[in-house]
Amino acid sequence: MMELQRRLPFMRGNFLVLTVRMVVGQICRNMVFPYASLLILAVGGSNAQVGVVNSLMPLAGLLVFPVAGYLTDRRGRVRLMAVAGYLSAFTMLIFVFAPSWEWIAVASLLQGFAVLEFPPSSAILAESLEPRYRGVGVATMTTLANLFAVVSPYIAGVITESLGNDVGVRALYSIYMLSFIINTLLLRFLSGAEPEGDPGELPSVAAILREVYGGLPDLIRGMPREVKALSIVTGLAFISNALTAPFWVVYATEVIGVSNVEWGLILFIESLIKIGLTIPAGMVADRYGRARTLLAAVLVALASLPSIVLATSFTHVLLVRMGAALAVALYIPASTALMADLVPRRMRGRVMSAVGRGSVMVGSAGGGTGGPGMGYLYTVFVVAGSILGGVLYSADPSYPWLGVLAACVVQLLFVALFIRDPETRER
């Protein structure tokens, strides 16, 4: 243990608690998300309705993200995270017993309110790491989560292959429910996570929304140029996920012809690659610059993700997902560290509720389009992207990935032209 603390001096306190919670959540997310769309199809939904269902989850962010961001800077961070955890556990029950795709849509909408957790957890994460360790710290957290969840997609593939897509995916959701209960109980180990100073009297939700949205122009004007550019790059990544994330498994199994178990094997190998590369990528970001590392991530995504439309075999799909693994290994530590470096502590809750923490699962192969890195400014675009993804996929399965190609080109331009590492990093 002493040797571990010497090599990883940041692995303690709140950061350790957040890492354990991420590990527990990732084990179950990696089981559910890659196969979630199959349940919608199994209960009578269409490809277009897969897009509709995935568009509903981000909608709650328009209401919840601003309130959570406001409260994050003033009070109740742990309490917000606890409410989100129990709400998520309840929502999983609806997925387990949903008799039709309409019920799955309702559950997705309710699950959207769980974004209450994201602004406070983002702020606690940023504050639990010294600036010099942010790149490697985030990379270590991500690597550990992927390490323990490495076999999750393959196990889920075996379960769905054995029980069928209907019963199998419901079983996965029941396991996911347990993870939310466990993670909520772990919150008791967080300490010193609440904001400093007197929070004063808490206004009504309506007053908070008026203040947040009314002050949005000033908030955006007050952001450094690099934060604005990084927000656009991150937003385009979320939109790309909205277009394609629910359809990776559908495209792989129905168009290319791989089985559920083979798809799980592909994701297993992808996870191994991410485990091996993420910590070195974090070290590269800390040593050679976050902006340069982010540029490399976007280049890899541009070269790999759209090429799925050229794949015709298991090997081709595997190569594409290997590229996705490299892209996300480079992207997450660089972008997350950049956001923490650039945003002052006094406004982290408001900024991160608006534009996220900077992290995105590039090339996400699951049904989710958001996550801890998402902000409410992206909500309308992600909802539109999810609906558009279903429409485009129904018209031609290759169309959503052509949208990803265009998004990657724009990302590349913004990173190259506008994003630089700051001379002084925010605490």
MARKELUM-426777 format. One record per residue: x, y, z of N, C-alpha, C in turn. Coordinates in pm, whole numbers, padded with zeros to 5 digits, always signed. Each point is the difference from the previous one (the first is absolute). Example, Ala and Ser with C-alpha at 12.3 -4.5 7.8 and 13.67 -1.06 7.14 Angstrom:
! MARKELUM-426777
+01319-00569+00780-00089+00119+00000+00090+00120+00000;-00035+00105-00072+00082+00119+00006-00077+00109+00073;
//
This chain:
! MARKELUM-426777
+00083-00121+00000-00083+00121+00000+00087+00126+00000;+00109-00001+00081+00090+00114+00004+00063+00026-00136;+00036-00108-00069+00060+00013-00132-00100+00059-00099;-00127-00042+00010-00104+00052-00088-00020+00149+00025;-00003+00041+00127-00018+00141+00031+00119+00083-00047;+00118-00059+00001+00117+00074-00049-00007+00022-00150;-00043-00103-00072-00008+00011-00145-00123+00079-00045;-00106-00011+00077-00124+00070-00034-00042+00086+00119;+00069+00112+00026-00027+00080+00120-00138+00064+00001;-00065+00007-00115-00134+00059-00008-00110-00100+00034;+00035-00128+00012-00101-00105+00021-00036-00009+00147;-00076+00099+00047-00041+00006+00139-00122+00091+00012;-00061-00001+00118-00108+00092+00029-00116-00010-00097;-00053+00117-00037-00117+00004-00087+00028-00058-00137;+00122+00017-00049+00032-00056-00131-00009-00152+00003;+00044-00061+00108-00009-00145+00013-00146-00045+00003;-00083+00073+00074-00142-00034+00007-00065+00011-00136;+00028+00108-00071-00056+00019-00134+00048-00109-00096;+00123-00043+00017+00053-00106-00086-00072-00132+00024;-00021-00033+00128-00072-00124+00033-00141+00005-00058;-00067+00114+00013-00135+00014-00054+00000-00016-00152;+00101+00056-00065+00007-00012-00145+00023-00145-00043;+00082-00072+00077+00026-00141-00030-00130-00080+00009;-00075+00019+00108-00126-00073+00018-00097+00032-00113;-00013+00129-00031-00092+00040-00106+00042-00050-00137;+00130+00004-00027+00048-00039-00132-00020-00148-00026;+00015-00082+00102-00021-00143-00016-00140-00027-00057;-00098+00069+00055-00139-00024-00042-00037+00078-00126;+00051+00122-00014-00026+00075-00124+00051-00075-00121;+00118-00059+00013+00059-00073-00113-00077-00128-00033;-00085-00043+00091-00086-00114-00029-00128+00046-00070;-00058+00111+00048-00131+00043-00049+00007+00078-00130;+00080+00106-00004-00007+00095-00112+00026-00060-00138;+00097-00093-00014+00023-00053-00135-00117-00082-00056;-00095-00039+00086-00110-00086-00045-00137+00062+00024;-00005+00122+00054-00127+00061+00039-00096+00013-00117;+00049+00033-00118-00088+00018-00115-00072-00129-00038;+00060-00113+00030-00060-00129-00036-00130-00025+00076;-00011+00055+00123-00125-00016+00075-00112+00080-00066;+00030+00119-00048-00100+00081-00069-00053-00073-00122;+00091-00058-00077-00041-00075-00119-00075-00128+00039;+00039-00062+00112-00061-00126+00041-00146+00017+00043;-00035+00118+00052-00138+00021+00047-00084+00074-00104;+00048+00004-00124-00082+00054-00108+00038+00136-00052;+00106+00060+00053+00044+00130-00050+00073-00013-00132;+00010+00110-00073+00071+00004-00127+00132+00075+00017;+00080+00002-00106+00126+00074+00006-00024+00149+00024;-00104+00055-00062-00033+00141+00023-00040+00023+00146;-00070-00096+00060-00040+00014+00140+00117-00017+00096;+00102-00073-00042+00124-00005+00079+00056+00141+00014;+00000+00075-00110+00047+00138+00005-00086+00086+00090;-00132-00018-00008-00092+00078+00084+00025-00028+00147;+00011-00127+00038+00022-00037+00139+00129+00064+00052;+00104-00005-00078+00128+00057+00044-00001+00151+00002;-00094+00062-00068-00010+00146+00001-00065+00052+00127;-00074-00085+00071-00077+00045+00115+00086+00021+00124;+00102-00082+00017+00080+00009+00121+00066+00137+00020;+00056+00062-00105+00063+00131+00022-00098+00113+00027;-00131-00018-00030-00096+00110+00013-00004+00057+00141;+00004-00087+00100-00008+00047+00138+00116+00092+00036;+00109-00011-00076+00116+00084+00029-00028+00148-00013;-00096+00038-00085-00034+00141-00014-00047+00059+00132;-00068-00080+00080-00048+00044+00131+00099-00031+00110;+00054-00122-00002+00077-00050+00114+00143+00053+00003;+00067+00006-00115+00139+00043-00002+00019+00140+00059;-00081+00100-00040+00021+00133+00059-00020+00003+00150;-00101-00071+00049-00026-00003+00144+00115-00070+00072;+00044-00112-00053+00111-00073+00062+00128+00082-00001;+00025+00070-00110+00119+00084-00006-00005+00114+00100;-00117+00060+00015-00019+00109+00097+00026-00051+00141;-00059-00114+00033+00015-00055+00134+00143-00049+00026;+00067-00048-00104+00136-00049+00015+00093+00109+00052;-00020+00124-00045+00084+00110+00044-00040+00055+00136;-00111-00052+00057-00052+00058+00124-00022-00102+00111;-00055-00116-00028-00033-00095+00107-00039-00136-00055;-00004-00099+00088-00068-00126-00025+00055-00088-00111;+00131-00002-00022+00054-00083-00108-00028-00148+00023;+00032-00049+00118-00018-00143+00029-00148-00035+00000;-00082+00087+00052-00144-00027+00003-00055-00010-00142;+00044+00087-00088-00044-00008-00140+00038-00134-00061;+00121-00045+00026+00047-00126-00055-00081-00117+00056;-00040+00008+00128-00079-00107+00060-00139-00007-00062;-00063+00115-00019-00132+00003-00064+00006-00062-00139;+00105+00036-00075+00016-00054-00134+00018-00152+00003;+00074-00050+00098+00024-00144+00008-00126-00080+00026;-00080+00045+00095-00123-00074+00030-00102+00013-00114;-00005+00115-00065-00089+00016-00115+00040-00097-00112;+00129-00013-00023+00047-00091-00104-00035-00145+00032;+00015-00039+00126-00034-00137+00038-00147-00028-00025;-00087+00095+00034-00143-00016-00026-00028-00010-00150;+00067+00083-00078-00022+00001-00145+00039-00133-00064;+00105-00064+00053+00042-00129-00055-00110-00104+00010;-00083+00011+00105-00112-00094+00014-00097+00011-00116;-00020+00120-00049-00090+00019-00114+00057-00068-00123;+00131+00015-00021+00063-00070-00113-00019-00151+00013;+00016-00052+00122-00008-00145+00021-00138-00054-00036;-00105+00075+00033-00136-00051-00019-00075+00067-00115;+00066+00081-00080-00068+00073-00108-00066-00097-00098;-00133+00013-00025-00069-00089-00092+00009+00045-00146;+00041+00124-00024+00005+00051-00137+00107+00109-00008;+00029+00041-00124+00103+00104-00017-00044+00133+00058;-00131+00023+00009-00048+00125+00060+00040+00010+00148;-00006-00112+00071+00042+00000+00140+00151+00023+00012;+00075-00054-00094+00144+00025-00001+00026+00149-00024;-00082+00062-00084+00013+00144-00024-00025+00079+00128;-00104-00040+00076-00029+00066+00127+00118-00015+00097;+00054-00120+00007+00114-00024+00089+00121+00084-00042;+00021+00014-00129+00112+00081-00050-00017+00146+00039;-00123+00049-00011-00027+00138+00039+00027+00020+00149;-00048-00093+00084+00023+00011+00144+00149-00010+00034;+00071-00086-00071+00142-00016+00026+00076+00128-00028;-00055+00082-00091+00064+00127-00030+00014+00091+00120;-00090-00014+00100+00007+00084+00118+00119-00037+00089;+00061-00114-00024+00115-00041+00078+00125+00083-00030;-00007+00088-00100+00113+00088-00027+00024+00097+00115;-00088-00002+00100+00026+00074+00124+00140-00028+00054;+00048-00122-00024+00129-00041+00057+00119+00062-00072;-00014+00033-00127+00118+00030-00079+00073+00129+00038;-00068+00115+00016+00075+00120+00040+00071-00013+00134;-00067-00052+00106+00075-00012+00126+00115-00100-00008;-00019-00112-00067+00109-00097-00009+00116+00055-00083;-00031+00079-00103+00105+00062-00082+00081+00098+00083;-00069+00082+00081+00070+00098+00082+00086-00069+00106;-00054-00105+00064+00077-00072+00102+00122-00065-00063;-00016-00056-00119+00114-00062-00069+00109+00101-00029;-00038+00117-00054+00099+00102-00032+00075+00046+00125;-00071+00011+00112+00059+00051+00123+00079-00107+00076;-00018-00125-00033+00068-00107+00072+00137-00034-00060;+00035+00067-00110+00128-00025-00065+00082+00130-00010;+00128-00008+00036+00088+00113-00025+00017+00018-00150;+00018+00125-00046+00012+00024-00145+00105-00086-00069;+00114-00024+00065+00107-00076-00064-00036-00147-00020;-00103-00049+00072-00038-00140-00011-00130-00021-00078;-00060+00106-00055-00133-00015-00058-00003-00094-00119;+00097+00012-00088+00000-00088-00117+00015-00145+00037;+00104-00032+00079+00024-00139+00036-00104-00049+00100;-00054+00092+00083-00104-00040+00096-00126-00046-00069;-00049+00081-00095-00120-00038-00075+00027-00127-00081;+00120-00010-00056+00034-00119-00078+00001-00125+00088;+00052+00014+00123+00002-00114+00092-00141-00043+00038;-00085+00098+00030-00139-00031+00032-00067-00074-00115;+00018+00051-00121-00062-00062-00117+00055-00140-00024;+00130-00015+00017+00063-00131-00022-00050-00104+00099;-00007+00038+00127-00048-00095+00101-00145-00040-00027;-00082+00098-00040-00139-00032-00031-00009-00098-00117;+00079+00024-00103-00001-00090-00115+00060-00136+00034;+00099-00002+00088+00065-00126+00037-00100-00095+00066;-00073+00050+00098-00095-00086+00070-00122-00033-00085;-00028+00084-00101-00117-00023-00085+00037-00065-00132;+00123-00049-00010+00049-00045-00130-00082-00115-00058;-00049-00089+00084-00074-00115-00051-00151+00024-00003;-00043+00117+00045-00144+00025+00009-00073-00016-00132;+00049+00060-00111-00074-00016-00126-00008-00145-00046;+00108-00076+00023-00001-00140-00043-00099-00081+00084;+00001+00024+00133-00096-00069+00087-00143+00035-00042;-00023+00128-00028-00133+00043-00042-00039-00064-00133;+00098-00016-00091-00027-00067-00126-00042-00144+00020;+00067-00068+00092-00036-00139+00030-00141-00007+00060;-00031+00094+00092-00131+00001+00064-00111+00023-00103;+00019+00100-00087-00104+00029-00100-00011-00109-00105;+00113-00064-00031-00004-00111-00096-00073-00120+00060;+00018-00023+00131-00061-00115+00066-00147+00021+00031;-00034+00120+00051-00137+00027+00044-00084+00069-00106;+00063+00047-00107-00071+00078-00100+00009+00148+00032;-00019+00083-00101+00017+00144+00019-00099+00058+00100;-00121-00053+00004-00102+00054+00090+00036-00027+00146;+00001-00126+00039+00028-00036+00140+00143+00035+00038;+00092-00019-00092+00141+00024+00029+00030+00144+00036;-00050+00094-00079+00027+00141+00030-00071+00043+00129;-00118-00055+00026-00068+00031+00127+00085-00047+00119;+00062-00116-00014+00088-00048+00106+00118+00095+00022;+00052+00054-00109+00110+00096+00012-00043+00126+00074;-00121+00048-00027-00050+00119+00068-00017-00026+00151;-00037-00122+00037-00015-00029+00143+00135+00007+00071;+00105-00043-00068+00135+00011+00057+00040+00147+00010;-00036+00076-00102+00031+00143-00001-00066+00071+00118;-00121-00041+00036-00071+00060+00113+00080-00017+00129;+00059-00116+00020+00079-00025+00121+00120+00093+00007;+00059+00031-00114+00118+00088+00000-00036+00139+00050;-00120+00050-00033-00040+00133+00047-00018+00000+00152;-00054-00108+00053-00018-00008+00145+00137-00001+00071;+00092-00080-00051+00133-00007+00059+00070+00135-00006;-00005+00066-00115+00069+00128-00016-00059+00109+00087;-00130-00006+00024-00061+00099+00088+00046-00021+00143;+00014-00124+00043+00048-00028+00135+00146+00046+00017;+00079-00003-00106+00140+00041+00008+00017+00150+00021;-00105+00077-00022+00010+00145+00015+00032+00042+00144;-00030-00086+00095+00026+00034+00140+00149+00018+00027;+00085-00050-00089+00145+00010+00022+00060+00127-00058;-00079+00083-00068+00049+00129-00050+00011+00098+00117;+00105+00081+00000+00019+00097+00108+00049+00132-00059;-00042+00111+00062+00045+00132-00046-00041+00031-00142;-00111-00060-00046-00038+00016-00139-00094+00118-00023;-00053+00058+00108-00096+00107-00017+00069+00132-00030;-00067+00092-00071+00061+00129-00035+00028+00084+00124;+00099+00089-00012+00038+00084+00112-00091+00123+00008;-00006+00060+00120-00074+00124+00017-00145-00023+00040;-00068+00109+00031-00140-00004+00040-00089-00009-00122;-00079-00107-00014-00082-00014-00120-00117+00096-00004;-00037+00052+00116-00114+00091+00003-00132-00075-00019;-00106+00077-00016-00132-00059-00018-00014-00056-00140;-00054-00121-00009-00014-00067-00129-00123+00051-00073;+00014+00052-00122-00116+00047-00076-00080-00116-00057;-00114+00032-00058-00083-00102-00062+00065-00050-00129;-00050-00116-00047+00052-00055-00125-00022+00099-00115;-00118+00064-00003-00028+00097-00106+00099+00116+00005;+00031+00046+00121+00096+00110+00012+00139-00042-00044;+00039-00124+00035+00130-00051-00044+00008-00006-00152;-00107-00051-00063+00001-00010-00145+00006+00137-00065;-00073+00097+00057+00007+00136-00055+00140+00057+00013;+00062-00023+00116+00135+00052+00021+00101-00068-00092;-00012-00134-00011+00097-00075-00080-00012+00036-00148;-00121-00013-00055-00017+00028-00143+00012+00148-00030;-00043+00085+00095+00017+00143-00020+00145+00042+00003;+00080-00070+00081+00142+00032+00009+00087-00076-00097;-00062-00081-00086+00077-00083-00093+00085+00083-00096;-00054+00109-00058+00086+00081-00088+00125+00051+00070;-00015+00047+00125+00117+00048+00074+00096-00114+00031;-00055-00118+00032+00084-00115+00029+00084-00038-00122;-00064-00002-00117+00072-00036-00122+00105+00105-00034;-00038+00130+00017+00097+00106-00029+00119-00007+00094;-00024-00046+00124+00108-00008+00097+00091-00119-00016;-00037-00094-00085+00085-00117-00023+00121+00039-00085;+00118-00053+00032+00115+00019-00088-00027-00058-00139;+00070+00051-00099-00020-00048-00137+00020-00151-00009;+00099-00051+00072+00029-00143-00007-00116-00083+00055;-00068+00050+00105-00114-00073+00056-00115-00003-00101;-00023+00110-00068-00106+00004-00101+00030-00100-00111;+00125+00000-00047+00037-00091-00108-00009-00145+00046;+00049-00027+00122-00006-00136+00053-00145-00045+00016;-00087+00092+00038-00142-00032+00015-00062-00040-00133;+00040+00067-00107-00052-00035-00133+00051-00138-00042;+00129-00025+00025+00057-00131-00034-00070-00111+00077;-00021+00022+00130-00068-00099+00083-00145-00019-00045;-00068+00112-00029-00139-00009-00044-00015-00080-00128;+00092+00019-00094-00005-00076-00125+00022-00149+00025;+00082-00032+00100+00020-00142+00033-00128-00061+00056;-00072+00076+00084-00127-00050+00052-00103-00017-00110;-00004+00095-00093-00094-00011-00112+00034-00122-00086;+00129-00024-00022+00041-00119-00075-00046-00127+00069;+00013-00004+00133-00049-00116+00074-00152-00014-00012;-00070+00114+00003-00144-00004-00013-00042-00060-00134;+00074+00031-00104-00031-00052-00134+00022-00151-00009;+00105-00050+00065+00044-00137-00028-00002-00097+00116;+00011+00049+00126+00019-00091+00113-00103-00113+00008;-00131+00029-00017-00097-00110+00011+00007-00100-00114;+00071+00035-00108-00006-00082-00121+00126-00080-00028;+00103+00015+00083+00119-00082-00023-00033-00149+00007;-00071-00041+00104-00032-00142+00014-00098-00044-00108;-00094+00087-00038-00097-00034-00104+00072-00016-00135;+00088+00095-00031+00074-00006-00128+00090-00124-00004;+00069-00024+00112+00093-00113+00004-00071-00134-00015;-00114-00016+00066-00069-00129-00001-00090-00019-00121;-00069+00107-00044-00097-00015-00107+00059+00026-00139;+00092+00095-00012+00056+00034-00131+00126-00082-00029;+00094+00000+00095+00126-00071-00022-00012-00148+00031;-00084-00035+00098-00027-00140+00027+00077-00062+00114;+00060+00078+00088+00066-00060+00117-00107-00038+00102;+00030-00098+00083-00095-00044+00102+00014+00086+00125;-00095-00017+00093+00008+00073+00127+00128-00032+00075;+00037-00127+00001+00122-00040+00070+00123+00059-00069;+00002+00000-00132+00113+00060-00073+00009+00150+00027;-00115+00065+00007-00001+00143+00032+00055+00023+00140;-00037-00086+00094+00056+00009+00135+00149-00023+00001;+00049-00092-00084+00143-00026-00009+00074+00121-00055;-00058+00066-00100+00060+00121-00056+00014+00108+00108;-00107+00019+00077+00004+00102+00104+00097-00040+00113;+00014-00129+00023+00098-00049+00098+00142+00038-00043;+00033-00024-00126+00133+00034-00051+00019+00152+00002;-00104+00072-00037+00006+00147+00005+00032+00048+00141;-00065-00060+00099+00025+00039+00138+00144-00028+00042;+00054-00114-00043+00139-00031+00032+00094+00106-00055;-00028+00047-00121+00084+00103-00061-00010+00130+00079;-00122+00037+00038-00016+00122+00079+00073-00010+00134;-00006-00118+00060+00071-00020+00127+00149+00022-00017;+00055-00053-00108+00143+00011-00023+00046+00139-00040;-00088+00079-00060+00042+00128-00057-00039+00122+00080;-00099-00009+00085-00054+00122+00060+00097+00068+00096;+00065-00075+00089+00096+00062+00092+00119+00057-00076;+00061-00074-00095+00106+00064-00079-00048+00125-00074;-00125-00002-00049-00054+00118-00067-00013+00117+00098;-00040-00029+00125-00008+00105+00101+00137+00059+00031;+00101-00086+00005+00136+00048+00023+00048+00086-00116;-00035-00041-00121+00035+00080-00118-00066+00137+00006;-00129+00002+00041-00071+00127+00010+00064+00091+00104;+00043-00056+00113+00064+00081+00104+00137+00050-00043;+00071-00080-00077+00138+00036-00032+00012+00082-00128;-00075-00038-00104+00017+00065-00130-00113+00096-00035;-00100+00008+00085-00106+00097-00024-00135-00064-00024;-00103+00055+00066-00134-00053-00017-00053+00029-00141;+00027+00119-00052-00052+00039-00131+00055-00089-00111;+00128-00029+00005+00060-00088-00101-00060-00140+00007;-00018-00049+00121-00058-00133+00017-00144-00004-00050;-00075+00108+00026-00138+00008-00048-00003+00001-00152;+00092+00071-00063+00008+00002-00146+00024-00140-00056;+00088-00075+00065+00027-00137-00044-00125-00087+00014;-00076+00020+00108-00122-00078+00022-00100+00024-00112;-00019+00126-00038-00096+00032-00105+00045-00059-00135;+00128+00005-00027+00052-00059-00125-00028-00150-00006;+00021-00070+00112-00025-00144+00004-00150-00028-00019;-00084+00079+00065-00145-00018-00016-00043+00022-00143;+00055+00102-00064-00032+00029-00140+00037-00117-00091;+00114-00062+00029+00046-00109-00085-00075-00131+00024;-00051-00020+00122-00054-00132+00034-00153-00008-00001;-00069+00089+00070-00143-00018+00025-00084-00008-00129;+00016+00093-00095-00085-00007-00120+00027-00123-00087;+00117-00063+00019+00035-00112-00087-00081-00126+00029;-00088+00004+00101-00086-00115+00026-00088-00030-00122;-00031+00101-00079-00087-00021-00117+00071-00083-00108;+00132-00015+00013+00076-00082-00095+00022-00142+00052;-00036-00025+00126+00026-00130+00062-00094-00107-00055;+00055-00119-00019-00080-00113-00050+00020-00128+00080;+00082+00007+00107+00029-00123+00074+00030+00034+00146;+00010-00106+00079+00038+00013+00141+00132+00075+00013;+00098-00035-00082+00132+00063+00008-00007+00148-00029;-00078+00038-00100-00014+00143-00034-00061+00077+00116;-00105-00054+00060-00065+00068+00113+00098+00012+00116;+00077-00104+00023+00098+00003+00108+00102+00112-00022;+00047+00017-00121+00097+00106-00031-00059+00139+00024;-00125+00017-00038-00067+00129+00023-00009+00029+00149;-00041-00099+00078-00015+00022+00144+00136+00014+00070;+00105-00057-00056+00134+00023+00053+00038+00148-00018;-00037+00057-00113+00023+00143-00022-00078+00084+00099;-00124-00041+00028-00082+00071+00099+00065-00006+00138;+00060-00114+00033+00066-00015+00130+00117+00096+00013;+00080+00013-00105+00113+00093+00002-00049+00144+00010;-00105+00033-00073-00053+00136+00001-00048+00040+00139;-00076-00087+00065-00054+00035+00132+00110-00001+00106;+00101-00087-00015+00111-00001+00095+00076+00132-00003;+00013+00059-00117+00067+00129-00014-00091+00115+00041;-00126-00010-00035-00092+00111+00015-00034+00031+00145;-00041-00101+00077-00055+00026+00134+00099+00067+00095;+00123-00051+00018+00089+00069+00093+00039+00139-00048;+00019+00017-00131+00040+00131-00051-00111+00103+00014;-00120-00035-00042-00111+00095+00001-00048+00029+00142;-00009-00102+00084-00044+00021+00138+00099+00088+00076;+00129-00027-00017+00101+00081+00067-00002+00144-00052;-00019+00018-00129-00008+00134-00058-00115+00080+00062;-00117-00063+00011-00115+00070+00055+00026+00042+00145;+00059-00089+00078+00033+00033+00139+00106+00109+00008;+00097-00002-00091+00106+00100-00003-00053+00139-00032;-00104+00007-00084-00044+00127-00057-00112+00068+00079;-00081-00078+00074-00119+00056+00066+00032+00032+00145;-00020+00126+00043+00025+00036+00140-00090-00076+00096;+00052-00032+00118-00073-00081+00097-00134+00063+00039;-00004+00134+00011-00120+00067+00048-00120-00017-00092;+00026-00036-00128-00110-00013-00095-00006-00137-00065;+00068-00098+00059+00005-00133-00062-00137-00063-00010;-00081+00014+00106-00132-00061-00003-00083+00051-00116;-00004+00134-00017-00081+00060-00106+00055-00033-00139;+00132+00009-00016+00059-00028-00131-00015-00147-00035;+00028-00089+00096-00006-00143-00030-00143-00050-00015;-00096+00068+00062-00139-00038-00026-00042+00045-00139;+00063+00108-00050-00034+00051-00133+00070-00077-00111;+00130-00025+00017+00077-00061-00110+00069-00130+00039;-00023-00048+00123+00056-00128+00040+00141+00010+00052;+00058-00114+00035+00135-00005+00057+00106-00020-00108;-00044-00014-00127+00096-00015-00109+00018-00143-00046;-00050-00097+00075+00022-00140-00035-00115-00055-00083;+00034-00077-00101-00098-00066-00086+00053-00138-00036;-00089-00099+00002+00038-00133-00047-00005+00002-00153;+00109+00042-00060+00006+00013-00146-00036-00133-00066;-00093+00006-00096-00039-00122-00069-00077-00096+00089;-00077+00053+00095-00076-00085+00092-00080-00105-00076;+00010-00124+00046-00072-00109-00065-00121-00043+00080;-00041+00084+00097-00115-00033+00081-00120+00086-00036;-00109-00020+00074-00122+00074-00028+00000+00140+00057;+00093+00032+00090+00002+00132+00060+00064+00103-00090;-00047+00125+00009+00056+00107-00081+00064+00108+00084;-00025-00004+00131+00054+00102+00088+00104-00056+00093;-00018+00027+00128+00095-00049+00098+00048+00113+00088;+00094-00028+00090+00048+00102+00093+00059+00122-00069;+00049-00016-00122+00062+00111-00069-00095+00092-00071;-00128-00029+00000-00095+00077-00080-00055+00119+00077;-00030+00111-00071-00060+00118+00057-00133+00032-00067;-00078+00088+00064-00135+00026-00052+00000+00076-00131;+00109+00070-00033+00004+00070-00128-00003-00096-00119;+00037-00125+00024+00001-00099-00108-00133-00070-00018;-00091+00018+00095-00119-00085+00007-00081+00002-00128;-00036+00118-00047-00085+00010-00120+00069-00066-00119;+00130+00020-00011+00074-00056-00114+00009-00153+00010;+00018-00051+00123+00007-00145+00018-00136-00065-00025;-00106+00065+00047-00135-00052-00026-00026-00005-00150;+00032+00110-00069-00019+00004-00145+00087-00105-00069;+00123-00018+00050+00089-00099-00059-00051-00142+00018;-00059-00029+00115-00054-00133+00024-00116-00031-00094;-00091+00097-00012-00113-00019-00092+00048-00012-00143;+00092+00090-00038+00054-00002-00136+00074-00130-00027;+00071-00052+00101+00071-00126-00019-00093-00113-00036;-00116-00007+00068-00098-00104-00032-00056+00015-00140;-00029+00126-00038-00054+00025-00135+00103-00035-00106;+00125+00045+00022+00105-00027-00097+00028-00150-00012;+00004-00069+00114+00028-00143-00005-00110-00075-00074;-00124+00043+00019-00111-00065-00070+00008+00025-00151;+00050+00117-00039+00015+00031-00142+00116-00077-00062;+00114-00002+00071+00119-00073-00046+00090-00018+00121;+00035-00122+00036+00079-00024+00121+00135+00072+00004;+00051+00042-00114+00130+00067-00001-00009+00149+00029;-00117+00060-00014-00013+00145+00011+00044+00058+00134;-00034-00062+00115+00043+00061+00127+00152+00017+00010;+00075-00095-00053+00145+00010+00009+00058+00103-00095;-00072+00036-00104+00043+00111-00084-00012+00132+00077;-00101+00008+00086-00011+00115+00090+00117+00009+00096;+00045-00114+00049+00118-00004+00088+00123+00050-00074;+00014-00037-00126+00112+00046-00081+00003+00153-00007;-00114+00062-00027-00007+00146-00007+00034+00063+00135;-00053-00059+00109+00027+00055+00133+00148-00006+00035;+00066-00109-00036+00143-00015+00029+00084+00105-00073;-00038+00032-00122+00072+00102-00076-00010+00136+00068;-00119+00035+00046-00018+00127+00070+00077+00000+00132;-00003-00110+00074+00076-00010+00124+00148+00023-00025;+00051-00061-00102+00141+00011-00033+00039+00147-00022;-00084+00075-00070+00028+00141-00027+00001+00081+00129;-00095-00024+00088-00009+00077+00124+00118-00029+00092;+00039-00127+00011+00114-00033+00086+00127+00063-00055;+00021-00011-00130+00122+00051-00061+00010+00153+00007;-00113+00067-00012+00003+00146-00011-00017+00074+00133;-00073-00057+00095-00042+00079+00116+00039-00054+00136;+00044-00124+00012+00024-00058+00132+00150-00008+00028;+00039+00061+00111+00138-00003+00045+00002-00029+00151;+00109-00056+00049+00015-00021+00144+00019+00135+00069;-00065+00020+00118+00017+00128+00071+00139+00010+00064;+00048+00123+00012+00129+00020+00067-00011-00028+00149;-00114+00037+00060-00024-00025+00142-00126-00085+00014;+00008-00112+00068-00113-00089+00015-00081+00035+00125;-00132-00003-00015-00089+00028+00112+00009-00114+00102;-00015+00036+00128+00002-00101+00105-00133-00073+00006;
//
